[in-house]
C-alpha cells in the first residue's frame, strides 16, 4: 500500500503540531498569542523564561533525538536486512550510554563540552562495528536474526554491567544521579546548549544515513545484484555505521538511552512507502521525532509525584510491540 498524500509532508505537519503542543501545554498553558510574543522576545518575561529555558529545549531535543533514533533504526534494518534491527535493541544505545558514563566518571565532561558526545559516539561506533561484523558472518538467512539479537543482548548486558560498576564506584552522589539519567533516558532539565551541542553530530550522522538510501534499495535485492548496479558495499556500510554512531551517540549524550523508537517507527511506516528501504529513511526520521515529542509531552501531563522517565515510557510502548513482532515473524517462517 502506498500513501496517496505525500508522507513526509503529512509527518512534517504532524511534527509541527506536536512541537506547538509541547510549547503550549504543561502545568501552565499558554495561548497562541502568548507563545508568539514570548518566542519573538516580547510579552511577559516569566512566560518567555519558561518557554525559552524549559520547554523549547525539551521540544528541540525531542525532535533531534527522535529523528536520530528513527532514522538509524530504518537504516540498520535496511543494511542488515533484518526487521528486528534497532539501536536500542542491538546494544548501540547502551554502548553509547556507557561512553557517556565514562565521560562523567573520569571527569572528562567537565573538561570539555565535546567529551560527552565524543565518548558516546565512540561507544556507538564500537557497538555498530561489532554488529556489522556479526551480521556479515551470520548472513541474511533466518538464523542470522537470532544471532544478531543475541549479540545485541550480549553487548547491552556488558554495557549495563560496566555502567553498574561505575555507579558502584562513583565518587559522589551527584555522579550517581547523572549516570542514572543516561540509564533511564530523559529530556528533563536540558538546556538550549544541550540542543545546540547535539545538533551538528545528529545532522552529520543523518546526512550520511540519508545518502545511503539508494544503496539500501539496491541491497534489498541481494549483495550480488547491488554490486551489479554499481553500489559500493564498503562505502554503504561505512555510511550506515558512521551515520548511526554519530546520530545515536549524540542523541544518547543529551538524553540517555531511549529504546524501541527505531524499531516501532520504521515498522509502522514501512507499508506506506512500498517496503522500499531508501524511501523509508526520511519518514522514519520525522516519525521518530513525532513519537518522542508526543511521549515527552505525555509524561509532563501525567499527574505523578515525580516525572516518569522518557526511556521508561518508550520501553512500555516498544516491548509489547517487539514481542508481537517476534510472534508474527515466527508464524511467517515455514
Secondary structure as GFF3:
##gff-version 3
##sequence-region A 1 334
A	DSSP	alpha_helix	7	24	.	.	.	ID=ss1
A	DSSP	alpha_helix	32	39	.	.	.	ID=ss2
A	DSSP	alpha_helix	45	50	.	.	.	ID=ss3
A	DSSP	pi_helix	51	55	.	.	.	ID=ss4
A	DSSP	alpha_helix	56	80	.	.	.	ID=ss5
A	DSSP	alpha_helix	92	105	.	.	.	ID=ss6
A	DSSP	alpha_helix	108	111	.	.	.	ID=ss7
A	DSSP	alpha_helix	113	138	.	.	.	ID=ss8
A	DSSP	alpha_helix	142	168	.	.	.	ID=ss9
A	DSSP	alpha_helix	173	184	.	.	.	ID=ss10
A	DSSP	alpha_helix	192	211	.	.	.	ID=ss11
A	DSSP	alpha_helix	213	219	.	.	.	ID=ss12
A	DSSP	alpha_helix	223	228	.	.	.	ID=ss13
A	DSSP	alpha_helix	233	255	.	.	.	ID=ss14
A	DSSP	alpha_helix	261	270	.	.	.	ID=ss15
A	DSSP	alpha_helix	277	301	.	.	.	ID=ss16
A	DSSP	alpha_helix	310	332	.	.	.	ID=ss17
###
